[in-house]
Amino acid sequence: EAMGKRKSAKKVQKKERPRVMSKFDCPFCNHEGCIRIAINKKAKLATVKCTTCGQDWATTITALSEPIDVFCEWIDACEKKNQEAPAHGHPGGSSSSRMRHDDKEDDDDDDDED
């Protein structure tokens, strides 16, 4: 009688956990992967800094905070600040373009003395 082969044990496969992003793009200078996030769990403090434009921000964290959490919190804080002061970014943007438009309207070098 022929004997069957013994089943070989399957190797245990590690479940790949989805990787959390650790490189982020700067919303100010739009450079890719230039945001560095330093987390000090003992001091419960995290700092965000762009290595290109130098923009930085700091916040308090919990023991469970990850870089992605800090980055998202920073983006939220930026959006909140922009909503509080919408005219702060470009002072007089719409009025200056209107003035330039008025100058161009009568630029034909003829006398308008009718």
PyMOL commands that set and color helices and strands:
alter all, ss='L'
color gray80, all
select helices_A, chain A and resi 67-84+93-105
alter helices_A, ss='H'
color red, helices_A
select strands_A, chain A and resi 35-40+45-50+56-60
alter strands_A, ss='S'
color yellow, strands_A
deselect
rebuild
show_as cartoon
